[in-house]
């Protein structure tokens, strides 16, 4: 076997590297020249967090229940409820995006699908204060970008209880119980004559 410093090993390594270069020289480039050209995101891509409005009424979907605040692991969400006669609203809603883990737990627990994730990550900034999002900024993000596939109700429906066993499968399992009891009755019958002889 050739050592790492032998001329044969070096020639083989250089030839292999030149072959890889020559092979890729005529291939179509795969680099997306962002931001001149935007990349197509898959349906399940989950990026920036945002607040949305009700589609039928146009009102804010958030009711200020604070479930997202309670479930958030890094505690970056702060919500203050505003009680009203018809329904409650979020008086204030703040999200510290610079410390967010993007775990999606806030989306999963939202009962009104008010907080969602968007198909975008484009929020690069040099100022950390711009990553502290208030309610108006979160609503603006929700209007600016395309919404991801996942909402709280859809994700909870996927996590439903397991399905019940089919009736025919349950019917085959039922006769197993008497069969298991048969050896016990046979053992009792065998023990009875032995007791009579004594």
N, C-alpha and C positions, 0 to 999 in steps of 0.2 A: 504494500500500500504506500502511495506517495505521501511524503510529509507536507506540511503546510508551506514550507519554504522551497520545495523542489521546483525546478523550471516547468515540469510537466503539469503540476498542480496549478501553478500561476497561469499557464497558457490556457488550461481548461476553464479556469474561473473567468478569465478575460473573454474567451470565446463565448461562454454562456451569457455573460453580461451583454456583449455586443449583439448576440442573437435576440435577447429580450428587447433591447433598444430598437433593433431593426424591425422586429415583429410589431411593436407598438407605434412605430413611426407612421405607418399607413392606416392605423385604426382611426375610427371616428372619435373625436374628443368627447369625454363624458362629463367634463366640468361644467357646472351651471354658472354662468357669469352673472352672479347676483351683485347689485340689484337691477342691472339692465334687463335681465331675463329672470322671471319668477319661476320657481320650481313648483310642480304640481304635487300637492300633498295627498296622501291616502285618506280615505274616509274616516279612519279611526285615529288620525293624527290629533294630538291634544297639545295645544300651546298655551297662549296667553289666557288668563282668566278675565271674564267680563260679566256684566249684568245686562239683562235683556228686559224688554217690555212685553206685556201681554199682546198676542197677535190680534185678538178680537176687539179688545177695548183700548189698547194703546197705553194702558196704565203701567206703572212700574210693577214688575212681577214679584219683587221682594216684599215680604210682609214683616220683615224685621224679627223673625222668630229666634234668631241667634244660634240656630243649630250649627251653622257653618263655623261660627266662632268657637263653640264648645268642642267640636270635633277636630279642629285644626291642630296638628301636632306641634308646629313651631309657634303657634299663637300669633299669627300675623294678621288675623282678621278681627276688626272691632266694629260692632254693630250697635246702634242705639235705636230703640223702637219708638215710633210715634203712633199712639193709639187714636183710632178714629171710630166714627159711628158704624160705618159699613164694614171696614176692614182696617187692619193695621198696615203701616208703612215703615220703611227704614228712614228714620230721621237723618242718620249719618251712617255711612258705610265706608270703611277704609281698609286697604289691603297693602301690606308691605311686600311688594313683589320681589325685592332684592333678597328677602329671606324665605320666600315661598319654596316648598319642596316639590310642588306640582304633583302631589300624591292623589289629587282628585277626590279626596274624602268630602270636601265641602260641596262638590257637585253631587255626589251620591246621596247625601242626606237632605238636600234641598227639597222641600215638599211641593214647591211651586215651579221648579225648574228655572229659578231666577238667576242663579249663578251657573255659568257654563264655561267651557274651554273652547278657544277659537283655533282655526287652522292657520295660525301665524305665530312666529316667534319674534317678529321684527320690532324690537323695542330697545335697541342698543342706545346707550347714552353715557356721557362722561360725568353726569351729575346724579349722584345717588338720590337726591330729593325728588327727581322726576319719576323714580320707581315707587314712590309712596302714592298710591292711587286712591282718590276719593270717589264718591258715588257718581259724580258727573263724568269723571274720566273713565270709569268702568263702563258706564252706559255708552260713552263715545266709542270705546273699543268694541263693544257689542254691535254697534251700527257700522263700524268701519271694516271689520273682517268677517269672513265666512265662518259660521258656527260649526263646531265639530259634531260628529254623529252622536256623541254620548250626552244624555241628560240624566237627571236624577231618577226619574220614573223608569226610563229605559234600562238603566243599570240595575235598579232594584228588581225589575221584572226578570232579569237574567239570573238573579241570585235567589230565585224562589225555592221552596222546599222540593225534595226529590219526588219523582212521580211514584204513584202507588203501583204495586205489583199487578200484573194482568190476572184476570180471574182464572184463566186456564192454568197458569203457573201456580196459583194458590191452590187449585183443585188437586194438582199432582202432589202437593206437599202435605195435604190433609191426611191421606191414608197412612202416612209414615208413623203417626202416633200410636195406633193400635198394634202395628207390627213391632214397635219397640216394647209394648207392654206384654207381648206374647212370651218372651223368654222369662219374664218375672213370674208369670202364672205357671209356666212349666217347672220353674225351680220350686215354687210353692207346692206343686203337686208331688214332686219328687221328695220333698222333705216330709210330707204327710205320712206316707207309709213307713218311713224310717221312724217316725215318732210313734206309730201304732205298734211296731214290733218291740219297742222298748217297753 
